[in-house]
Amino acid sequence: MTLQEYKKKRTEEMSVLSFTMRQQVVPDYKIQNALIGLYDDSVMRKIRQLCYDFRVEYYRLDSSIKKAKTEFEIDEICKNNKFDKIK
């Protein structure tokens, strides 16, 4: 596997992890309920912020992985993701 292939693989893994972790914090049904206006503004802001935080962390990882020069560096970037800190 080339370094570019490895970067792609690990980026895809981080995408799946982001959605999986987000689902644990904000299940899809809550997002759907928010979209149809079932929650008050404070709940809507919280859901929006949580989704935003997961997105920002994914793109931070994506950018770092693209700059990485070795598989070890990529693994360290992925290992040190902050998805579990988003609550």
C-alpha positions as CSV (number, residue, x, y, z in Angstrom):
1,M,0.0,0.0,0.0
2,T,1.4,3.4,-0.9
3,L,1.4,6.3,1.5
4,Q,-1.4,8.0,-0.5
5,E,-3.5,4.9,-0.2
6,Y,-2.8,4.7,3.5
7,K,-3.8,8.3,4.0
8,K,-7.0,7.7,2.1
9,K,-7.8,4.6,4.2
10,R,-7.1,6.3,7.5
11,T,-9.1,9.4,6.5
12,E,-12.0,7.2,5.7
13,E,-11.7,5.4,9.0
14,M,-11.7,8.8,10.8
15,S,-14.9,9.7,8.9
16,V,-16.6,6.5,10.1
17,L,-15.4,7.1,13.6
18,S,-16.6,10.7,13.6
19,F,-20.1,9.6,12.5
20,T,-20.1,6.7,15.0
21,M,-19.1,8.9,17.9
22,R,-21.5,11.6,16.9
23,Q,-24.3,9.1,16.8
24,Q,-23.5,8.1,20.4
25,V,-23.7,11.8,21.5
26,V,-26.5,13.0,19.2
27,P,-28.5,10.1,17.7
28,D,-30.0,10.6,14.2
29,Y,-33.5,10.8,15.6
30,K,-32.6,13.9,17.6
31,I,-31.2,15.6,14.5
32,Q,-34.3,14.7,12.6
33,N,-36.5,16.0,15.4
34,A,-34.4,19.2,15.4
35,L,-34.9,19.6,11.7
36,I,-38.7,19.6,12.0
37,G,-38.6,22.0,14.9
38,L,-39.5,19.8,17.9
39,Y,-36.9,21.3,20.2
40,D,-36.5,24.7,21.8
41,D,-33.7,27.1,20.7
42,S,-31.2,26.0,23.5
43,V,-31.5,22.3,22.4
44,M,-31.2,23.3,18.8
45,R,-28.0,25.3,19.5
46,K,-26.5,22.4,21.5
47,I,-27.2,19.9,18.7
48,R,-25.9,22.2,16.1
49,Q,-22.7,22.9,18.1
50,L,-22.1,19.2,18.7
51,C,-22.4,18.4,15.0
52,Y,-20.2,21.3,14.2
53,D,-17.5,20.1,16.7
54,F,-17.4,16.7,15.2
55,R,-17.1,18.2,11.7
56,V,-14.3,20.5,12.8
57,E,-12.4,17.7,14.4
58,Y,-12.7,15.5,11.3
59,Y,-11.4,18.2,9.0
60,R,-8.5,18.9,11.5
61,L,-7.5,15.2,11.2
62,D,-8.0,15.2,7.4
63,S,-5.7,18.2,7.1
64,S,-3.0,16.7,9.4
65,I,-3.2,13.3,7.6
66,K,-2.7,15.0,4.2
67,K,0.5,16.7,5.6
68,A,1.9,13.5,7.2
69,K,5.1,12.0,5.7
70,T,5.0,8.5,7.3
71,E,2.5,5.9,8.2
72,F,3.6,6.2,11.8
73,E,2.8,9.9,11.8
74,I,-0.6,9.2,10.4
75,D,-1.3,6.6,13.0
76,E,-0.3,9.1,15.8
77,I,-2.6,11.7,14.3
78,C,-5.5,9.2,14.2
79,K,-4.7,7.8,17.7
80,N,-4.8,11.3,19.1
81,N,-8.2,12.3,17.7
82,K,-10.5,14.3,20.0
83,F,-13.8,12.8,19.1
84,D,-14.2,11.3,22.6
85,K,-13.9,14.8,24.1
86,I,-16.9,16.1,22.3
87,K,-19.9,16.1,24.6
